[in-house]
């Protein structure tokens, strides 16, 4: 039975479920954490693959030489309560390791939220061995993105450009650079295995548009870049599917478009807010986004009590086919479209219920810190 895990030093996970735990849709340490990935359908594009659209692309060695100086090793130290001894309580320190991408010349570095989520201290090491302390500038567990800032000389800061993740296509070559098993600057290569995957964030919400790859990703790769054939960042390496805790050739990166959007808000000092609906959606619905009909291990209730959905009168089994007149084609499409609205916005859902079309106004809320799932 395969498991999904964030690629931290300890990799464990949970069986993929049949429901998307979506109490909200979209938006703006080394402890074990579980995740769920849901396979979603994707329309195949007839466009020229990004790897061929601009010349023939770079070799793996050229990509490494171009970008390795912009990839850093991150050691985070977390503190937790320990056992009780003769002198009272005690604290225990643990360390986790991941990677990051230099984002700008101010010292901002992008990584995964789960790499630094509980950090009391963060140390960054550059390719040439230079090390410096970093502070966590901000995090967003809903998209698993974090920004840390390091005070380093300009000569150490080599930003890597970010690609348009919407251009990624199956078969495009990719390269991953990170720190698997405490081996910084490790480089692996593969292809884009699938696009448009849904994965579960550290706080149990759904991340859409994830990029699946067969490039080897292992514990310690978290937060490092998945690079396209031009050496640009397609996403931040985030999760693996595994039986053993090591790479089985199925890895996932968060999409660069979302990474950049969230990082831009964090760097600007803007609070990251996501719209909240309050429903669990079926992962297999067609023709729209269907609210689950029953609870299970990934969903406490199809319609969360006290949520905007509950106040609006949405019910289990409702099929949402449009938002304010714009058609909804799938669960992922619903999540993406809701993500374009700010909390407090009132939208109209077109809903099919018992063979009838209803128009229901929903005032979107602000996402709770953790998805209300089992």
Beta strands, then each sheet from edge to edge (+ up, - down):
strand 1: 3-6
strand 2: 19-20
strand 3: 37-38
strand 4: 71-85
strand 5: 88-102
strand 6: 108-111
strand 7: 119-125
strand 8: 131-140
strand 9: 145-150
strand 10: 173-178
strand 11: 186-200
strand 12: 206-213
strand 13: 225-227
strand 14: 233-242
strand 15: 251-255
strand 16: 275-276
strand 17: 281-282
strand 18: 289-290
strand 19: 319-323
strand 20: 326-327
strand 21: 346-353
strand 22: 356-363
strand 23: 365-366
sheet 1: 1+ 14- 13+ 10- 11+ 3-
sheet 2: 1+ 14- 15+ 12-
sheet 3: 2+ 17-
sheet 4: 4+ 5- 6+ 9- 8+ 7- 4+
sheet 5: 16+ 23-
sheet 6: 18+ 19- 20+
sheet 7: 18+ 19- 21+ 22-
end
